C-alpha cells in the first residue's frame, strides 16, 4: 500500500530541516470543537474540585 507517490514526497524547499526545527512553533493538532469540549471538561472538573475542597 503506497500512501504517497514519490513526486508527493519531495520537499517544497531545499533548506536544511534543522533550520525549520531550530525555533519552537505553536501548532494546533485538533479542531475548535474538540478544544471547546476539553475546555468545558476542565472547567467542570475544576468546579467539582473546589466544591469537594470546601466540604
GROMACS elastic network, one bead per residue, 0.5 to 0.9 nm:
[ bonds ]
;  ai    aj funct       b0    kb
    2     5     6  0.69061   500
    4     7     6  0.79916   500
    4     8     6  0.58001   500
    4     9     6  0.66324   500
    5     8     6  0.52337   500
    5     9     6  0.67096   500
    6     9     6  0.52156   500
    6    10     6  0.71372   500
    7    10     6  0.58485   500
    8    11     6  0.84355   500
   10    13     6  0.86633   500
   11    14     6  0.67908   500
   11    15     6  0.89760   500
   13    16     6  0.87557   500
   14    17     6  0.86517   500
   15    18     6  0.85042   500
   15    19     6  0.72742   500
   15    20     6  0.81320   500
   16    19     6  0.56411   500
   16    20     6  0.72807   500
   17    20     6  0.51876   500
   17    21     6  0.65296   500
   17    22     6  0.86102   500
   18    21     6  0.51591   500
   18    22     6  0.58511   500
   19    22     6  0.50435   500
   19    23     6  0.78419   500
   20    23     6  0.70513   500
   21    24     6  0.68786   500
   21    25     6  0.83571   500
   28    31     6  0.75969   500
   30    33     6  0.82719   500
   30    34     6  0.63951   500
   30    35     6  0.69650   500
   31    34     6  0.55468   500
   31    35     6  0.64730   500
   31    36     6  0.88891   500
   32    35     6  0.50261   500
   32    36     6  0.61890   500
   32    37     6  0.86748   500
   33    36     6  0.51589   500
   33    37     6  0.62781   500
   33    38     6  0.86956   500
   34    37     6  0.50222   500
   34    38     6  0.61368   500
   34    39     6  0.84886   500
   35    38     6  0.51651   500
   35    39     6  0.60769   500
   35    40     6  0.86000   500
   36    40     6  0.60944   500
   36    41     6  0.85274   500
   37    40     6  0.51373   500
   37    41     6  0.61410   500
   37    42     6  0.86957   500
   38    41     6  0.50012   500
   38    42     6  0.62037   500
   38    43     6  0.85202   500
   39    42     6  0.52394   500
   39    43     6  0.61227   500
   39    44     6  0.86241   500
   40    43     6  0.50092   500
   40    44     6  0.60857   500
   40    45     6  0.85554   500
   41    44     6  0.51475   500
   41    45     6  0.61299   500
   41    46     6  0.85580   500
   42    45     6  0.50895   500
   42    46     6  0.60426   500
   42    47     6  0.86043   500
   43    46     6  0.52002   500
   43    47     6  0.63410   500
   43    48     6  0.87926   500
   44    47     6  0.52137   500
   44    48     6  0.63511   500
   44    49     6  0.87566   500
   45    48     6  0.50497   500
   45    49     6  0.61609   500
   45    50     6  0.86417   500
   46    49     6  0.50694   500
   46    50     6  0.62177   500
   46    51     6  0.86425   500
   47    50     6  0.51488   500
   47    51     6  0.62195   500
   47    52     6  0.86684   500
   48    51     6  0.50790   500
   48    52     6  0.61625   500
   48    53     6  0.86028   500
   49    52     6  0.51118   500
   49    53     6  0.61322   500
   49    54     6  0.87392   500
   50    53     6  0.51156   500
   50    54     6  0.63942   500
   51    54     6  0.53371   500
   51    55     6  0.67855   500
   52    55     6  0.54042   500
